[in-house]
Amino acid sequence: MTAEPEVLFEVRGHALWIMLNRPQALNALNHPMAVSIHRAIIDAIGDPAVRHLVISGAGDRAFCAGGDVALLGRRGREDRALWENFFHDEYRMNQAIARCGKPWVALIDGITMGGGVGLSIHGPYRVATERTLFAMPETGIGLIPDVGGTHALAALPGEIGTWLALTGARLKAADLRYCGIATHYVPSAHLATLGDLLATSHEPLDAVLASFDEDAGEAPLAAYRDAIDFHFGHDRMEDIMSSLDAGDDWAREQAATIRRMSPTSCKLSLAGLRLARGVAIEDALINEYRMVCEIRNGHDFFEGIRAQLIDKDRNPKWQPATLEAVSDEDVARHLEVPETGDLTFE
């Protein structure tokens, strides 16, 4: 029996429909999937029959739960080409989404994390449902919020992006609408009808989406917005932690969460977010690529994958073990051009 493709492509009316087709793996994105999606975007740009592109995930559990980090955790240290090619091609795909020039509609129904964020957040339309669960949890596995995540999170209101990046906080639909990550809220029961109209309606795309948009409810995040902006507005991790430690119960909970994350990843993530303010997505992706190439030479990613996905003891032993032990020189080293060269977009 021939296995189904891991990404399905179909021109439906005037839409190119892209469906991630690994429901058993929560539609996690692997290298061949990233390459095929990138090629489809390039082809769609030149196809006058395609007015917009729609991406969704198979099944009812996940849009895309992230990249295939388990494979990188098992083989990435020994296989440099495997590591670098995955991130190189995934980031080029992220840039193509941002620059394709045709509307990109992401139906983020279900778990949307890591690589799934990169497949959705760079397009102009992100449709959440009652099942959407969004996060950038990379500091918990010794990585950074990449796939253009530093660029997207840095553009969120206030310091919401900084908070999300450092804590890996999970957001649902109301919060996603509140901070602008989701542009629309549509109950999952209505997605099939929406899909039909996205393919066939001659109404403007904005009007089609607006006709399905509903109230996602009150956003719990709003109650913490002032605190987030106050505590996470610093440019040094030590200052953020000092502020949180001196705060209320909620603030101290955030500090406790951050202390479970990789100290190196936290410092790199904060540096990446600050560097991404006001720059083009290409510049942010180049910095992310530099960081992940150097992360491969370190300890924390492989330890994070061991603790979270292999042994599942949820007890990573980070090296260095504290924020204070991660020097400015350590951060700067992660922003140097890799030996094999920078990410390019030609």
Helices and strands as residue ranges (DSSP letters): E 7-12, E 15-20, G 23-25, H 31-45, E 52-57, E 62-64, H 69-75, H 80-99, E 104-108, E 111-113, H 115-118, E 125-128, E 133-135, G 138-141, H 149-154, H 160-167, H 173-179, E 184-185, G 188-190, H 191-200, H 205-212, G 220-224, H 225-231, H 237-245, H 249-258, H 263-276, H 281-295, H 300-305, I 306-310, G 323-325, H 328-333
